[in-house]
Amino acid sequence: MRRKRLGVALGGGGILGVAHIGVLEVLEENEIVPDVVTGTSAGSIVGALYAAGVNLSVLRELSQNLNKGDIFAWNFNPHSFIQFLLSNLRDMASLLDAIPRALFSGKKIGQLVEKTTKKNCFSEIAMPFGVVAVDLITGKKVVFSNISSLPQLPETVFFQKAPLGAAVQASCAIPGVFEPVPYQGTLLADGGLLEMVPAPLARLLGSRKVIGVSLKQKGSVQEPQSLIQVVQRGINIMNLQGTRFDLDSADLVIEPLALDAELDDFGRVTELLERGRRAAEMALPDIKRLLY
């Protein structure tokens, strides 16, 4: 029996996105290879690498060797900026105007993707693939894809043949954490602001059946301890309703995470990989019924 055309939508969630690799490993081990892949934020990183043909064993090794320095690059010289703050404390208005748009540049994310895939443009990827970002100027959803024949949708801007690294960097640009990315008259930020799990996009790209992988943390979480955790938790709370809408477009949802997972905990990569695997293994009977 011929399998139905499958799309896998990989949701956002910072370092939690490592769990996507475990999910994809289990699918491939059971001869279930997605026909379409979409990604938002962290999901766009894993999705880009996978759609470009990077082997999952390489993705696993890359994630286990990842550290904060591979992702985070200061958007300013910390020493000089502290000196500037101290000299301008009395003029609060000027101080606020001079603060950068984000703590980190985000360029390392795009560079990591292009270096690992050895691809610079969406058109170089054969598998149907799409990434979601948001234009901070218009508030519209921005979709990067290698599919040219997409229907025009209200409040959505489509870009084909775009730079792969810049698109992924834009999708990961958490407001206040990573610098927004200018591209062809837009100013782009984290796609999770509008579509945390891009299941609607997976269907738009031609999937008959869609598996959504949601990194939403269930219930209460530990008290945020850093600026990054506060910002990400705020975005997650604001997007709870939107995420439920996204998942309505999925035929099946995999949720790998328990409530104790931390956003930027690079020391738990191996655990996150295994959580992704376990969640996919538990969903396998339902996945097979869905596809055949």
Secondary structure as GFF3:
##gff-version 3
##sequence-region A 1 292
A	DSSP	beta_strand	6	10	.	.	.	ID=ss1
A	DSSP	three_ten_helix	14	18	.	.	.	ID=ss2
A	DSSP	alpha_helix	19	29	.	.	.	ID=ss3
A	DSSP	beta_strand	36	40	.	.	.	ID=ss4
A	DSSP	alpha_helix	42	51	.	.	.	ID=ss5
A	DSSP	alpha_helix	56	64	.	.	.	ID=ss6
A	DSSP	three_ten_helix	68	70	.	.	.	ID=ss7
A	DSSP	alpha_helix	78	87	.	.	.	ID=ss8
A	DSSP	alpha_helix	92	98	.	.	.	ID=ss9
A	DSSP	beta_strand	102	104	.	.	.	ID=ss10
A	DSSP	alpha_helix	107	117	.	.	.	ID=ss11
A	DSSP	three_ten_helix	122	124	.	.	.	ID=ss12
A	DSSP	beta_strand	129	135	.	.	.	ID=ss13
A	DSSP	beta_strand	141	145	.	.	.	ID=ss14
A	DSSP	beta_strand	156	160	.	.	.	ID=ss15
A	DSSP	alpha_helix	164	171	.	.	.	ID=ss16
A	DSSP	beta_strand	176	178	.	.	.	ID=ss17
A	DSSP	beta_strand	181	183	.	.	.	ID=ss18
A	DSSP	beta_strand	186	190	.	.	.	ID=ss19
A	DSSP	three_ten_helix	191	193	.	.	.	ID=ss20
A	DSSP	alpha_helix	199	204	.	.	.	ID=ss21
A	DSSP	beta_strand	209	213	.	.	.	ID=ss22
A	DSSP	alpha_helix	227	238	.	.	.	ID=ss23
A	DSSP	alpha_helix	240	248	.	.	.	ID=ss24
A	DSSP	beta_strand	252	254	.	.	.	ID=ss25
A	DSSP	three_ten_helix	266	268	.	.	.	ID=ss26
A	DSSP	alpha_helix	269	291	.	.	.	ID=ss27
###
